[in-house]
Amino acid sequence: MAKYKGYEKDVGNRTDLSGINYVKCNQVLQCFSKQKKKCPAYKELLALRKSIILLTVFTDGLKTKARFRRHMAFVDMLYKSGIKFDIRVSAEGATAAIKMFWKLSKMPTAGIRGIAIALTMCRSVSAYGFYTSTVSPSGKPVPYHYFDHMKLGGYRSHNFSEEQVVLSELNRNQVIRMVTDRCN
């Protein structure tokens, strides 16, 4: 769930599509179960009411059913809280199709899966924070997300350099607009 509050100058004042992966669903569920409306994610979710919420689902065998149940618990929690969203779930097999289509050797990240799905639903796609190298052209460390201070690296299930090639080609061919400058 990417943040845009505080980054309006860079990313605009809304988002049309916001992806929420299994980990974030789990964090929000735990927070809501303990604090309800005091949960910090509550305001983030309220700000996304006019967005499409994309639940990116990996299909990785036995974990899939448990993760799907967790996603459905997340959706149930939203509706019980009175927060109505346009919720979409990536199709079964979408991850494998994206991996094959873009010839990725490892599991595609939720980010590139979100871009692939956005390309099927949106007139234009601008991607912020998808500079998937560990350093910028000036040699400075690049954060994992534009809005936090995690560092890239050490992820065995994704190949960020392959994804960077795909994203760069999409950007070069004007299929997407990739914004890689530092957000203020």
Secondary structure, 3 states (H helix, E strand, C coil): CCCCCCCHHHHCCCCCEEEECHHHHHHHHHHHHHHHHHCHHHHHHHHCCCCEEEECCCCCCHHHHHHHHHHHHHHHHHHHCCCCCEEEECCCCHHHHHHHHCCCCCCCCHHHHHHHHHHHHCCCCEEECCCCCCECCCCCECECCCCCCCECCCCCCCCHHHHHHHHHHHHHCCCCEEECCCCC
